[in-house]
């Protein structure tokens, strides 16, 4: 569901939807607390509840901030891997220029075919957490083309070795790119984030206030802050999905 929403909604729409959901949950908890837990809601209990709320919010914020920083670093790594893959593909074109025209043409066509498969087929599939079956044959075709050619001069042999090394690097960075297809958050962390969210909203619902407008405003502000941070973490959790990359 999370990947589906990220693929079909913009980042702003996703965070707005999350905020509406969290706000509805917060208001529901506030209504239930006002109805069934009025004995716990008083100015005397506000101090204890506020202290407990502050401690939990600080711990929750620290954990969530650490998660966001980690996921942001992973997003940066994915971008670097994609840039390196493109860089080594361009070097393949440069290396092939040292070979005869016929061999150069075959290699360039193979490189072009691989790039088309990545852009037109594999990239959309990565949004769904899948890999294109056409990519490996396109890579094997490049290996077959270069292996079927024997360099005749010293210069050709130098560029031949560079071509093979760069092609191996393309395979390496493609593999690294595909390591980020799935979620980085394990189920335990997801449960912890959800459980911590409920505890914070529940404690806020126990705070007593003479002004209902002030209490609703505080619920809206806290829900908005939690929605933005959680939404950012969930968006970064799938770096190859949606439009964040």
C-alpha positions in Angstrom: 0.0 0.0 0.0 2.8 2.4 0.9 4.6 1.9 -2.4 1.3 2.2 -4.3 0.5 5.6 -2.7 4.1 6.9 -3.3 3.8 5.9 -7.0 0.4 7.5 -7.5 0.7 10.6 -5.4 3.1 13.4 -5.3 5.2 14.0 -2.2 2.9 16.8 -1.0 -0.3 14.8 -1.6 1.2 11.8 0.2 2.1 13.9 3.3 -1.3 15.6 3.1 -3.1 12.2 3.1 -1.0 11.0 6.0 -1.8 14.2 7.9 -5.5 13.7 7.4 -5.2 10.1 8.7 -3.2 11.1 11.7 -5.4 14.0 12.5 -8.5 11.8 12.3 -6.8 9.4 14.7 -5.9 12.2 17.1 -9.4 13.7 17.1 -10.9 10.2 17.7 -8.6 9.6 20.6 -9.4 13.0 22.0 -13.1 12.3 21.7 -12.8 8.9 23.5 -10.7 10.4 26.2 -13.2 13.2 26.9 -15.9 10.6 27.0 -14.4 7.8 29.1 -11.2 9.2 30.8 -12.4 12.5 32.2 -11.2 11.4 35.7 -7.6 11.5 34.3 -8.0 15.0 32.8 -7.3 17.8 35.2 -4.8 20.6 35.8 -3.1 18.5 38.5 -2.5 15.7 36.0 -1.4 18.1 33.2 2.1 18.5 34.8 2.7 14.7 35.0 1.2 14.1 31.6 3.2 16.9 30.1 6.4 15.6 31.6 5.7 12.1 30.3 4.7 13.4 26.9 7.9 15.5 26.6 10.1 12.5 27.4 8.4 10.2 24.9 8.3 12.9 22.2 12.0 13.6 22.7 12.9 9.9 22.3 10.5 9.5 19.4 11.9 12.5 17.6 15.5 11.3 18.1 14.7 7.9 16.7 12.7 9.3 13.8 15.4 11.9 13.0 18.0 9.2 13.0 15.9 7.1 10.6 15.4 10.1 8.2 19.1 10.9 8.1 19.9 7.2 7.4 17.3 7.0 4.6 18.5 10.3 3.2 22.0 8.9 3.0 20.7 5.9 1.2 18.9 8.1 -1.3 22.1 10.0 -1.9 23.9 6.7 -2.5 21.3 5.5 -5.0 21.8 8.8 -7.0 25.6 8.2 -6.9 25.2 4.6 -8.2 23.0 5.8 -11.0 25.4 8.5 -12.0 28.3 6.0 -11.9 26.4 3.6 -14.1 25.7 6.3 -16.6 29.3 7.5 -16.5 30.7 4.0 -17.2 28.2 3.6 -20.0 29.5 6.8 -21.6 33.1 5.4 -21.2 32.1 2.3 -23.1 31.2 4.5 -26.1 34.5 6.2 -25.8 36.4 2.9 -25.5 34.7 1.4 -28.6 35.9 4.3 -30.8 39.4 2.6 -30.9 37.9 -0.5 -32.7 37.1 -0.9 -36.4 34.0 0.7 -37.6 32.0 -2.5 -37.9 32.9 -3.6 -34.3 32.3 0.0 -33.0 28.9 0.1 -34.6 27.9 -3.2 -33.1 29.1 -2.2 -29.6 27.4 1.2 -29.8 24.1 -0.5 -30.9 24.4 -2.9 -28.0 25.0 0.0 -25.5 22.1 1.9 -27.0 19.9 -1.1 -26.6 20.8 -1.5 -23.0 20.1 2.1 -22.3 16.7 1.9 -23.9 15.9 -1.2 -21.8 16.9 0.7 -18.6 14.9 3.8 -19.4 11.8 2.4 -21.1 11.4 -0.9 -19.3 13.4 -1.3 -16.1 12.9 2.2 -14.7 9.1 2.0 -14.6 9.3 -1.5 -13.1 11.7 -0.3 -10.4 8.8 1.8 -9.1 7.0 -1.5 -8.5 10.0 -3.2 -6.9 10.6 -5.3 -10.0 13.5 -5.9 -12.4 13.3 -6.0 -16.2 14.0 -9.5 -17.7 15.4 -7.8 -20.8 18.3 -6.2 -19.0 20.5 -9.2 -18.4 20.3 -10.4 -22.1 21.2 -6.8 -23.2 24.3 -7.0 -20.9 25.2 -10.5 -22.0 25.0 -9.3 -25.6 27.6 -6.6 -24.9 29.9 -9.2 -23.3 29.4 -11.5 -26.3 30.2 -8.7 -28.7 33.4 -7.7 -27.0 34.5 -11.3 -26.4 34.0 -12.1 -30.1 36.5 -9.4 -31.1 40.3 -9.9 -30.9 42.4 -6.7 -30.7 45.0 -6.4 -33.4 47.2 -3.5 -32.2 48.5 -2.5 -28.8 46.2 0.5 -28.7 43.2 -1.7 -29.4 44.3 -4.1 -26.7 44.5 -1.2 -24.2 41.0 0.0 -25.0 39.8 -3.6 -25.2 40.8 -4.1 -21.5 39.4 -0.8 -20.5 36.1 -1.6 -22.2 35.8 -4.9 -20.3 36.7 -3.2 -17.0 34.1 -0.5 -17.6 31.5 -3.0 -18.6 32.1 -4.9 -15.3 31.7 -1.6 -13.5 28.3 -1.1 -15.2 27.2 -4.5 -13.9 28.5 -3.7 -10.5 26.6 -0.3 -10.1 23.5 -1.8 -11.6 23.6 -4.4 -8.9 24.1 -1.8 -6.2 21.2 0.3 -7.6 18.9 -2.7 -7.5 19.8 -3.3 -3.8 17.4 -0.4 -2.9 14.3 -1.7 -4.6 12.7 -2.8 -1.4 12.0 -1.1 1.9 14.8 -0.4 4.3 12.6 -0.3 7.3 12.1 -3.6 9.1 8.7 -4.5 10.6 10.0 -3.9 14.2 10.8 -0.2 13.3 7.5 0.2 11.5 5.7 -1.1 14.6 7.8 1.1 16.9 6.9 4.2 14.8 3.2 3.4 14.8 3.1 2.6 18.5 5.0 5.7 19.4 2.7 7.8 17.3 -0.4 6.4 19.1 1.1 7.0 22.5 2.0 10.6 21.7 -1.5 11.3 20.4 -3.1 9.6 23.4 -1.1 11.6 25.9 -2.1 14.8 24.1 -5.7 13.8 24.3 -5.3 13.6 28.1 -4.2 17.2 28.5 -6.9 19.4 30.0 -7.7 22.9 28.7 -10.4 25.4 29.3 -10.4 26.3 25.7 -11.5 23.6 23.2 -10.2 25.7 20.3 -6.7 25.8 21.9 -6.7 22.0 22.5 -7.9 21.3 18.9 -5.2 23.7 17.6 -2.5 21.9 19.6 -3.7 18.5 18.2 -3.6 19.9 14.6 -0.1 21.3 15.1 1.3 18.1 16.6 -0.4 16.0 13.9 1.1 18.2 11.2 4.6 17.9 12.6 4.3 14.1 13.0 2.8 13.8 9.5 5.6 15.7 7.9 8.4 13.8 9.6 6.7 10.4 9.1 5.8 11.2 5.6 9.4 12.2 4.8 10.7 8.9 6.3 8.1 6.8 4.3 9.0 8.6 1.1 12.7 8.1 1.6 12.0 4.4 2.4 11.5 3.6 -1.3 14.1 5.8 -3.1 13.4 4.1 -6.5 9.6 4.6 -6.2 7.6 7.7 -6.8 9.1 11.1 -7.9 11.5 11.8 -5.0 14.6 10.6 -6.8 
